[in-house]
Amino acid sequence: ISDEQRMLKLALGGIMQGRILTTLLILLFSLTATAETTEGCISSKDMKEIADNFSQFKHFLNNSDEYCEGDFSQTWFDIARSLDVLINIDPNEPTLDQDDALTFQAITDKDWWAYFTRRANKFNLPQNCPQGVVAYVQPFFGAGTINLCQFFFEFTVSEQASVMMHEVRHFDGHRHVTCTQGNEQGNSGACDGRITSKGSYAISVQTLVGMARSTKIDALEKPVLEAQAVYMAFNKFNTVPKVKLNNSIVLAN
């Protein structure tokens, strides 16, 4: 009998003896959490595409067939990987359902990379970001520049790609407002009025859902992306949109 089977047998035995369901959930999660994904490299073609649009990457170019973590500093490798997601993503966006905000498409562009690069051309790494801020832009004083805070680099690569799309939406004139409901009620500049205004959080929901349904996103990331989309739907819009949900639970360490 394998270690995994032994753990499952023990968990089931515990429940049969009247122990709480949490025992099984925690042990089952400990089995799936051991699956590790290998961090991918970036193809020469994609790296050239990134450098053509963001000149800060030009000095990384050489004659390599691919670019891996050792070819960058960790920070710039993380940024390049999130850009590579936008280059290669095949968002599988659901059919529009008026009663389900998670099907709403704030932008109709199918090529997220083209949408993104028409608006952004530079990254800045400020050292004095406000606490809890992931990224920000200054449309009137720094058009095209995305400021990435340290918190950004604690996200998964897919989450980072969604943040990128969120930020460039601000260059189209969309701004946040103070939250009037939900878990973030009272937070200044942390919400949008309604999802149908097609602001930055509407873009966030759309990209999270599209990536969660994509065949090119790691299966272990998909539940996290879905959970973030649900959280935003209920807490990032002052007018709460309709959402069709099946009950579920996401466990994370």
Backbone hydrogen bonds in HBPLUS format (Angstrom, degrees):
<---DONOR---> <-ACCEPTOR-->    atom                        ^
c    i                          cat <-CA-CA->   ^        H-A-AA   ^      H-
h    n   atom  resd res      DA  || num        DHA   H-A  angle D-A-AA Bond
n    s   type  num  typ     dist DA aas  dist angle  dist       angle   num
A0006-ARG N   A0002-SER O   2.92 MM   4  6.17 155.7  1.98 149.1 156.4     1
A0007-MET N   A0003-ASP O   2.94 MM   4  6.19 157.4  2.00 148.8 154.3     2
A0008-LEU N   A0004-GLU O   3.00 MM   4  6.26 158.3  2.05 147.7 153.6     3
A0009-LYS N   A0005-GLN O   2.87 MM   4  6.06 157.8  1.92 148.5 154.6     4
A0010-LEU N   A0006-ARG O   2.95 MM   4  6.19 157.8  2.00 148.2 154.0     5
A0011-ALA N   A0007-MET O   2.91 MM   4  6.15 155.1  1.98 145.7 152.9     6
A0012-LEU N   A0008-LEU O   2.91 MM   4  6.15 165.2  1.93 154.9 157.9     7
A0013-GLY N   A0009-LYS O   2.91 MM   4  6.05 154.5  1.98 144.1 152.0     8
A0014-GLY N   A0010-LEU O   2.92 MM   4  6.15 148.8  2.02 144.2 152.5     9
A0015-ILE N   A0011-ALA O   3.15 MM   4  6.51 150.0  2.24 146.7 153.9    10
A0016-MET N   A0012-LEU O   2.98 MM   4  6.25 162.2  2.01 151.6 156.6    11
A0017-GLN N   A0013-GLY O   3.08 MM   4  6.30 133.6  2.31 139.1 150.9    12
A0017-GLN N   A0014-GLY O   3.25 MM   3  5.15 132.0  2.49  90.0 102.7    13
A0019-ARG N   A0014-GLY O   2.94 MM   5  5.41 154.4  2.00 150.9 146.8    14
A0018-GLY N   A0015-ILE O   2.82 MM   3  5.09 159.5  1.86 113.8 117.3    15
A0023-THR N   A0020-ILE O   3.14 MM   3  6.06 154.7  2.21 123.4 127.2    16
A0024-LEU N   A0021-LEU O   3.01 MM   3  5.56 121.6  2.37 113.1 125.1    17
A0025-LEU N   A0021-LEU O   3.19 MM   4  6.56 164.1  2.22 153.3 158.0    18
A0026-ILE N   A0022-THR O   2.86 MM   4  6.01 168.7  1.88 160.7 162.2    19
A0027-LEU N   A0023-THR O   3.08 MM   4  6.23 165.4  2.10 147.9 152.2    20
A0028-LEU N   A0024-LEU O   2.81 MM   4  5.90 164.2  1.83 154.8 159.7    21
A0029-PHE N   A0025-LEU O   2.96 MM   4  6.07 154.5  2.02 143.1 150.4    22
A0030-SER N   A0026-ILE O   2.97 MM   4  6.22 145.0  2.09 140.9 150.7    23
A0031-LEU N   A0027-LEU O   3.26 MM   4  6.61 133.0  2.49 138.9 149.9    24
A0031-LEU N   A0028-LEU O   3.11 MM   3  5.25 136.1  2.31  97.5 109.6    25
A0032-THR N   A0028-LEU O   3.27 MM   4  6.71 158.3  2.32 149.9 153.9    26
A0033-ALA N   A0029-PHE O   2.83 MM   4  5.89 152.9  1.91 155.0 162.9    27
A0035-ALA N   A0032-THR O   3.17 MM   3  5.79 164.1  2.20 116.3 120.9    28
A0042-ILE N   A0067-TYR O   2.78 MM  25  4.98 166.3  1.80 142.4 146.7    29
A0067-TYR N   A0042-ILE O   2.66 MM  25  4.98 157.8  1.71 147.1 155.3    30
A0047-MET N   A0043-SER O   2.88 MM   4  6.10 159.0  1.93 153.7 160.2    31
A0044-SER N   A0065-ASP O   3.03 MM  21  5.14 137.5  2.22 141.4 129.2    32
A0048-LYS N   A0044-SER O   3.01 MM   4  6.19 153.8  2.08 146.9 153.0    33
A0049-GLU N   A0045-LYS O   3.09 MM   4  6.35 151.6  2.17 141.1 149.2    34
A0050-ILE N   A0046-ASP O   2.90 MM   4  6.22 153.5  1.98 149.9 156.6    35
A0051-ALA N   A0047-MET O   2.96 MM   4  6.20 163.8  1.98 148.1 152.2    36
A0052-ASP N   A0048-LYS O   2.85 MM   4  6.00 146.7  1.96 146.6 155.6    37
A0053-ASN N   A0050-ILE O   3.14 MM   3  5.40 135.7  2.35 101.3 112.9    38
A0054-PHE N   A0050-ILE O   2.78 MM   4  5.89 141.2  1.93 149.2 162.1    39
A0057-PHE N   A0054-PHE O   3.03 MM   3  6.10 174.2  2.03 134.1 135.8    40
A0058-LYS N   A0055-SER O   3.04 MM   3  5.30 164.4  2.06 113.0 118.1    41
A0060-PHE N   A0057-PHE O   3.03 MM   3  5.50 156.9  2.08 113.7 121.2    42
A0061-LEU N   A0058-LYS O   3.08 MM   3  5.50 156.3  2.14 111.4 118.5    43
A0071-ASP N   A0068-CYS O   2.87 MM   3  5.56 161.3  1.91 124.2 130.5    44
A0072-PHE N   A0069-GLU O   3.24 MM   3  5.69 170.1  2.25 116.8 119.5    45
A0077-PHE N   A0073-SER O   2.98 MM   4  6.12 150.0  2.07 154.2 163.5    46
A0078-ASP N   A0074-GLN O   2.99 MM   4  6.17 157.5  2.04 149.6 154.7    47
A0079-ILE N   A0075-THR O   3.13 MM   4  6.47 156.2  2.19 145.6 151.9    48
A0080-ALA N   A0076-TRP O   2.97 MM   4  6.06 161.6  2.00 141.0 146.3    49
A0081-ARG N   A0077-PHE O   2.91 MM   4  6.13 155.9  1.96 150.5 156.8    50
A0082-SER N   A0078-ASP O   3.12 MM   4  6.36 157.6  2.17 147.6 152.9    51
A0083-LEU N   A0079-ILE O   3.04 MM   4  6.33 151.4  2.12 148.7 156.9    52
A0084-ASP N   A0080-ALA O   2.87 MM   4  6.10 146.1  1.98 143.4 153.7    53
A0085-VAL N   A0081-ARG O   3.06 MM   4  6.41 139.0  2.23 142.4 152.3    54
A0087-ILE N   A0083-LEU O   3.04 MM   4  6.42 142.9  2.18 144.8 155.8    55
A0088-ASN N   A0084-ASP O   3.08 MM   4  6.23 156.0  2.14 146.4 151.5    56
A0089-ILE N   A0085-VAL O   2.80 MM   4  5.53 130.2  2.05 153.4 162.5    57
A0100-ASP N   A0097-ASP O   2.91 MM   3  5.29 162.1  1.94 124.8 125.0    58
A0103-THR N   A0100-ASP O   3.04 MM   3  5.85 162.2  2.08 123.8 126.8    59
A0101-ALA N   A0242-LYS O   2.65 MM 141  5.70 162.9  1.68 158.1 161.8    60
A0104-PHE N   A0101-ALA O   3.01 MM   3  5.17 163.6  2.04 110.7 116.0    61
A0115-TYR N   A0111-ASP O   3.17 MM   4  6.48 162.8  2.20 151.9 156.8    62
A0116-PHE N   A0112-TRP O   2.87 MM   4  6.04 158.8  1.91 149.5 155.5    63
A0117-THR N   A0113-TRP O   2.90 MM   4  6.09 170.3  1.91 156.8 158.6    64
A0118-ARG N   A0114-ALA O   3.15 MM   4  6.19 134.0  2.37 142.4 151.7    65
A0119-ARG N   A0116-PHE O   3.04 MM   3  5.55 158.3  2.08 113.4 120.4    66
A0120-ALA N   A0116-PHE O   3.01 MM   4  6.17 145.7  2.13 152.0 162.8    67
A0121-ASN N   A0144-GLY O   2.81 MM  23  5.16 167.6  1.82 140.0 137.7    68
A0122-LYS N   A0144-GLY O   3.19 MM  22  6.18 140.5  2.36 154.6 144.6    69
A0146-ILE N   A0122-LYS O   2.94 MM  24  6.37 160.8  1.98 150.3 152.4    70
A0124-ASN N   A0146-ILE O   2.92 MM  22  6.12 156.4  1.98 146.5 146.6    71
A0148-LEU N   A0124-ASN O   2.86 MM  24  6.22 162.1  1.89 174.2 172.3    72
A0133-VAL N   A0130-PRO O   3.14 MM   3  5.70 165.4  2.17 138.1 138.8    73
A0149-CYS N   A0134-VAL O   2.99 MM  15  5.30 156.8  2.04 140.3 143.8    74
A0136-TYR N   A0147-ASN O   2.99 MM  11  5.27 151.6  2.07 141.2 149.6    75
A0147-ASN N   A0136-TYR O   2.91 MM  11  5.27 160.1  1.95 167.0 169.2    76
A0141-PHE N   A0138-GLN O   3.14 MM   3  5.57 133.5  2.37 111.2 123.3    77
A0142-GLY N   A0138-GLN O   2.67 MM   4  5.14 150.2  1.76 168.6 165.5    78
A0145-THR N   A0142-GLY O   3.02 MM   3  5.61 166.2  2.04 142.7 144.8    79
A0152-PHE N   A0149-CYS O   2.98 MM   3  5.51 142.0  2.13 112.8 122.6    80
A0153-PHE N   A0150-GLN O   3.07 MM   3  5.66 139.8  2.24 113.9 122.7    81
A0154-GLU N   A0151-PHE O   3.08 MM   3  5.44 164.6  2.10 113.9 118.0    82
A0155-PHE N   A0152-PHE O   3.23 MM   3  5.75 166.0  2.25 114.3 117.9    83
A0160-GLN N   A0156-THR O   2.91 MM   4  6.19 155.3  1.97 153.4 160.9    84
A0161-ALA N   A0157-VAL O   3.06 MM   4  6.31 151.1  2.14 141.6 148.6    85
A0162-SER N   A0158-SER O   3.08 MM   4  6.42 152.2  2.16 146.5 153.6    86
A0163-VAL N   A0159-GLU O   2.97 MM   4  6.29 153.3  2.04 148.4 156.0    87
A0164-MET N   A0160-GLN O   2.97 MM   4  6.30 153.2  2.05 149.2 156.2    88
A0165-MET N   A0161-ALA O   3.21 MM   4  6.57 156.8  2.27 146.4 150.9    89
A0166-HIS N   A0162-SER O   2.94 MM   4  6.21 154.8  2.00 149.3 157.0    90
A0167-GLU N   A0163-VAL O   2.95 MM   4  6.20 161.7  1.99 156.5 159.7    91
A0168-VAL N   A0164-MET O   3.22 MM   4  6.54 163.5  2.25 152.8 155.9    92
A0169-ARG N   A0166-HIS O   3.29 MM   3  5.53 137.6  2.49 100.2 111.4    93
A0170-HIS N   A0167-GLU O   3.06 MM   3  5.66 146.8  2.17 114.1 122.1    94
A0171-PHE N   A0168-VAL O   3.01 MM   3  5.35 143.0  2.15 105.4 115.6    95
A0172-ASP N   A0169-ARG O   2.99 MM   3  5.44 156.9  2.04 111.2 118.7    96
A0173-GLY N   A0170-HIS O   2.99 MM   3  5.34 158.7  2.04 115.0 117.2    97
A0177-VAL N   A0191-CYS O   2.69 MM  14  5.32 162.9  1.71 147.5 153.8    98
A0191-CYS N   A0177-VAL O   3.04 MM  14  5.32 155.1  2.11 159.9 162.0    99
A0179-CYS N   A0187-ASN O   2.95 MM   8  5.44 162.0  1.98 149.4 151.1   100
A0186-GLY N   A0179-CYS O   2.77 MM   7  5.27 176.1  1.77 136.2 136.9   101
A0185-GLN N   A0182-GLY O   3.25 MM   3  5.40 158.1  2.30 117.6 115.2   102
A0187-ASN N   A0184-GLU O   2.99 MM   3  5.64 164.8  2.01 144.1 146.5   103
A0192-ASP N   A0236-LYS O   2.91 MM  44  6.18 163.6  1.94 147.6 150.5   104
A0238-ASN N   A0192-ASP O   3.00 MM  46  6.51 151.5  2.08 152.2 161.1   105
A0239-THR N   A0193-GLY O   2.90 MM  46  6.18 140.8  2.06 161.5 173.8   106
A0197-SER N   A0194-ARG O   3.19 MM   3  5.70 163.8  2.21 112.8 117.7   107
A0198-LYS N   A0195-ILE O   3.10 MM   3  5.79 165.8  2.12 118.8 122.8   108
A0203-ILE N   A0199-GLY O   3.11 MM   4  6.49 147.4  2.22 145.9 155.3   109
A0204-SER N   A0200-SER O   2.92 MM   4  6.26 148.5  2.02 140.5 149.8   110
A0205-VAL N   A0201-TYR O   2.99 MM   4  6.21 163.6  2.02 146.3 148.7   111
A0206-GLN N   A0202-ALA O   3.04 MM   4  6.21 165.5  2.06 145.0 149.4   112
A0207-THR N   A0203-ILE O   2.87 MM   4  6.04 165.3  1.89 156.2 159.5   113
A0208-LEU N   A0204-SER O   2.92 MM   4  6.02 162.3  1.95 153.1 158.4   114
A0209-VAL N   A0205-VAL O   3.00 MM   4  6.13 166.6  2.02 153.9 157.3   115
A0210-GLY N   A0206-GLN O   2.92 MM   4  6.02 162.5  1.95 146.4 152.2   116
A0211-MET N   A0207-THR O   2.91 MM   4  5.96 158.2  1.96 146.4 151.6   117
A0212-ALA N   A0208-LEU O   2.96 MM   4  6.05 152.8  2.03 141.7 149.8   118
A0213-ARG N   A0209-VAL O   3.19 MM   4  6.39 132.9  2.43 142.8 153.3   119
A0214-SER N   A0211-MET O   3.05 MM   3  4.92 154.1  2.12 100.3 108.5   120
A0221-GLU N   A0218-ASP O   2.94 MM   3  5.50 147.2  2.05 114.8 124.4   121
A0224-VAL N   A0221-GLU O   3.06 MM   3  5.44 122.6  2.40 109.3 123.7   122
A0225-LEU N   A0221-GLU O   3.08 MM   4  6.37 157.0  2.13 156.6 163.8   123
A0226-GLU N   A0222-LYS O   2.96 MM   4  6.21 162.5  1.99 156.9 161.5   124
A0227-ALA N   A0223-PRO O   2.93 MM   4  6.07 157.7  1.98 142.5 148.8   125
A0228-GLN N   A0224-VAL O   2.99 MM   4  6.23 153.1  2.06 146.9 153.8   126
A0229-ALA N   A0225-LEU O   3.05 MM   4  6.33 156.1  2.11 147.5 153.7   127
A0230-VAL N   A0226-GLU O   3.01 MM   4  6.34 157.9  2.06 152.9 158.4   128
A0231-TYR N   A0227-ALA O   2.95 MM   4  6.18 162.8  1.98 148.8 153.7   129
A0232-MET N   A0228-GLN O   2.93 MM   4  6.15 165.1  1.95 153.0 156.5   130
A0233-ALA N   A0229-ALA O   3.01 MM   4  6.21 156.0  2.07 145.3 152.0   131
A0234-PHE N   A0230-VAL O   3.23 MM   4  6.52 151.6  2.32 151.2 156.9   132
A0235-ASN N   A0231-TYR O   2.93 MM   4  5.95 133.9  2.15 147.5 161.1   133
A0236-LYS N   A0232-MET O   2.86 MM   4  4.82 151.5  1.94 139.7 138.1   134
